[in-house]
Amino acid sequence: MESNTNPVFDNSVDGDGIAPMFEQKAVWLEKQKRKKQIEETSGVERDAYFGYQRIAAESKTGRVLQHFNSVARYYDFMNTLLSFGIHHLWKRTAIRMLDLLPGDRVLDVCGGTGDLALLAARAVGDTGRVTIYDINRAMMEAGFHKVNSRALEKQIQYVQGNAESIPFADGFFDSAMVGFGIRNVTRMAKGFEEMHRVLKPGGKMMCLEFSKPTAPLFRWLYDVYSFQIMPFIGQVIAGNRKAYMHLPESIRMFPMPDELSALLKKIGFSRVDYRKLTNGIAVIHLAIK
Ligand SMILES: C[S@@+](CC[C@H](N)C(=O)[O-])C[C@H]1O[C@@H](n2cnc3c(N)ncnc32)[C@H](O)[C@@H]1O
């Protein structure tokens, strides 16, 4: 059952000296709340967040499925439009940092339409294999047309399922990655634990996710863009304002880079490091099993 209480809107946000023009919307959670969010998503609690909305944990996966069903056919186009194409650069940088080797086996968790998987397939070559793992069939189908050669068909396989329970043996993969997906997983820590489990010892994990811009003025512009312009474009092009309001909300609920690093270390990853992209709009975490 969904609860109407919204503990996020209590104005206890990080201060940056810039007056929050969209106070009711652009809420970057303060540290204690983000911590709580990690604890909640680690499976101990009954509740989870869908954007700013607090909901029963067991209903989150269904809501996320619905959300991606409604955006799947527009997903790639909207990604490129809303990010001015920058997401392609971020993805290329992320794959370069993973330093994949020919012949590697790679798991793309929450792989969706397969952008990261396609880049990884190039890096691992003919003898390598990339598995796109996603809970939503419509998202994977929306990317089928990009697997458009015999070579790619051989290299890329699709498996449908939940990131919290990955149907592969321990130590099966050389690398595991998740791009803009872990935010949606009900128990985020469980998702990372599963990625850790299916990696070989010494295997690499990469997480590419949105975060909070560092410079206050840029962050203000980003907040205005996220809460005013993006939902408007979402309404006009995809006929779905709500879906494009959920996106900025879920980004503001996500742990900060240091907090995510701490979670990864707690799970058992070592050499955890991160790199901020475009003033921190996106962050790449790298870690070793
Ligand atoms: C924002 S898309 C990212 C797609 C792709 N990785 C990219 O970078 O473009 C998030 C994806 O995560 C998937 N997803 C959400 N929750 C999931 C879960 N619990 N298990 C597996 N996939 C999930 C969604 O279906 C969606 O395809």
Ligand as a Chemical Component Dictionary entry (heavy atoms), coordinates in Angstrom:
data_LIG
# 
_chem_comp.id                   LIG 
_chem_comp.type                 NON-POLYMER 
_chem_comp.pdbx_formal_charge   0 
_chem_comp.three_letter_code    LIG 
# 
loop_
_chem_comp_atom.comp_id 
_chem_comp_atom.atom_id 
_chem_comp_atom.alt_atom_id 
_chem_comp_atom.type_symbol 
_chem_comp_atom.charge 
_chem_comp_atom.model_Cartn_x 
_chem_comp_atom.model_Cartn_y 
_chem_comp_atom.model_Cartn_z 
_chem_comp_atom.pdbx_ordinal 
LIG C1  C1  C 0  17.726 4.224  -17.251 1  
LIG S1  S1  S 1  17.726 2.633  -17.963 2  
LIG C2  C2  C 0  19.430 2.404  -18.346 3  
LIG C3  C3  C 0  19.636 1.568  -19.568 4  
LIG C4  C4  C 0  21.085 1.464  -20.034 5  
LIG N1  N1  N 0  21.924 0.856  -19.050 6  
LIG C5  C5  C 0  21.641 2.811  -20.425 7  
LIG O1  O1  O 0  22.654 3.216  -19.837 8  
LIG O2  O2  O -1 21.094 3.452  -21.317 9  
LIG C6  C6  C 0  17.513 1.626  -16.549 10 
LIG C7  C7  C 0  17.234 0.185  -16.882 11 
LIG O3  O3  O 0  17.251 -0.556 -15.651 12 
LIG C8  C8  C 0  16.283 -1.577 -15.750 13 
LIG N2  N2  N 0  15.943 -2.033 -14.406 14 
LIG C9  C9  C 0  15.292 -1.332 -13.460 15 
LIG N3  N3  N 0  15.173 -2.058 -12.339 16 
LIG C10 C10 C 0  15.774 -3.250 -12.592 17 
LIG C11 C11 C 0  15.984 -4.410 -11.822 18 
LIG N4  N4  N 0  15.551 -4.510 -10.564 19 
LIG N5  N5  N 0  16.643 -5.437 -12.382 20 
LIG C12 C12 C 0  17.096 -5.357 -13.665 21 
LIG N6  N6  N 0  16.907 -4.286 -14.447 22 
LIG C13 C13 C 0  16.260 -3.238 -13.916 23 
LIG C14 C14 C 0  15.138 -0.918 -16.493 24 
LIG O4  O4  O 0  14.264 -1.862 -17.054 25 
LIG C15 C15 C 0  15.902 -0.088 -17.519 26 
LIG O5  O5  O 0  16.069 -0.775 -18.723 27 
# 
loop_
_chem_comp_bond.comp_id 
_chem_comp_bond.atom_id_1 
_chem_comp_bond.atom_id_2 
_chem_comp_bond.value_order 
_chem_comp_bond.pdbx_ordinal 
LIG C1  S1  SING 1  
LIG S1  C2  SING 2  
LIG S1  C6  SING 3  
LIG C2  C3  SING 4  
LIG C3  C4  SING 5  
LIG C4  N1  SING 6  
LIG C4  C5  SING 7  
LIG C5  O1  DOUB 8  
LIG C5  O2  SING 9  
LIG C6  C7  SING 10 
LIG C7  O3  SING 11 
LIG C7  C15 SING 12 
LIG O3  C8  SING 13 
LIG C8  N2  SING 14 
LIG C8  C14 SING 15 
LIG N2  C9  SING 16 
LIG N2  C13 SING 17 
LIG C9  N3  DOUB 18 
LIG N3  C10 SING 19 
LIG C10 C11 SING 20 
LIG C10 C13 DOUB 21 
LIG C11 N4  SING 22 
LIG C11 N5  DOUB 23 
LIG N5  C12 SING 24 
LIG C12 N6  DOUB 25 
LIG N6  C13 SING 26 
LIG C14 O4  SING 27 
LIG C14 C15 SING 28 
LIG C15 O5  SING 29 
# 
